[in-house]
Every structure is written in structure tokens, then in C-alpha cells.
Amino acid sequence: MTGLLNLVTLICALVALWSIWKRQWKLLIAVCIAFAIYTVLQPSYLPKGSVPRSEVPPFPPKEAQIEDRNSRPVPIEERARQRDESIQNGLPFLR
């Protein structure tokens, strides 16, 4: 049914163009009046009225703990020790 209602505008436009081409002005005026009546009577699919909004539930307060996840620089002595150990042990996949 909705498809047929949508075809009414296309049919009105085609009949109007045909009546202009054939210079039938009375038919053009009739089609324009029919189209104006159709647009007034066409059902609207938009929501009508207002929709009540639901209330947002209150969120319980939480004690937020700040956790520092930033990486700290490794001291030079620790890097030197790790480098020396890796040189002594060799590459792990060659053992």
C-alpha cells in the first residue's frame, strides 16, 4: 500500500509532463489540484505528541584510587648490569 502511495506522485508528475507536451492545460490544472489534495491528505509517518523520558538512575559514588602506571627510567648501573649479563649468557635462542 505504501508503495502505491509513493507511486501516486510519480504518476502525477508523468501525467503533468504529458499534458504539457500535448498542451492540454485543463488536464494539467486538474493534476496540480489532485496533487495538492494528495499532499494534504497523505499520512504522516513522523511521531506524534511527546515521548516521556525515563529517569536516569543515580550512580553510586566510588572511591577512586589514582594508580601511577608510568614507566620509570632504568638507572645506568642496572642497564650496564643487564648488558653484561646478556653478553655473558649469549643470545637466548642459540643456547
N, C-alpha and C positions, 0 to 999 in steps of 0.2 A: 504494500500500500504506500509506504514511504517512497519507494522507487517511482511509483506512478505520480505521486505528488511532485516529485522533483522533475519529472518529465514534462509537467504542465508548463513550466517556464520555458523550457526548450521549444516545445510545440508553439507556444505563443510567439516566441521570437522568430521561429521559422515562418509562421503564418504572416507575421508583420512584415518580414522581409519580402515574402512572396507578394503581398498586397502592394508594397511599394514598387516592386518590379513591374507588376501588372497595372499599376496606377488605379487601384481600387481603394479610394480614400475612405469610403464608408466602412469597408471591412477593417481597415487599419484603425479607425476610430473605435470600432466595436472590440477589436483585440486589445487595444490600450485600456479601454474601460474594463474589460474582463480581467486583464492582468492587474489593474488597480484593485478591483474587488477581491481577486485571489490573494493578493499580498495582505489585505486587511483580514481576510478570513483564515489565512494559513495558521496552523497551530504553532505555538512557540514551544521549543524544547528546552528553554532556559529554566533554571529553578525559580519557583515562585515562593514569595514570602521570605522569612528569615530562618536560618538554622541555628538553634541554640548551641552554644559552645559548651563543651564539658569542662569541668573544673580540673585544673592541674593539681595532682596530688602533691602534698608537701614532701620535700626530700629531707631525710634525717641528716642532721649535721654530723660530720665525721671529723675526727682529729687527724688532720693531715700532717704526716711526718715528712720533712724535707730530707731527701736522700741524695747525697752528692755522688754522682756516678762519673765525674770527670776523671780522666786518667792523669796520673801524676808523672812528672818526668823521672826517669830512672837515673839514679846517681852514677857518676862516671866510674867510680870504683866497681859498682855492680856490673856495669856494661863490660868493663875490662875483664872481670872475673868470668862472666858468661862467655866472652870471646875466647879467653884462654882455655876454658873447659871444652868448648866446641872444637877448638884446634886440636886439643889432645885426644878427644874422643873420635874425631873424624865425622864424616857425613853419616847420618843415621841409616840411610838406605844402602850403604856399602858395607855394613857390618856383617 
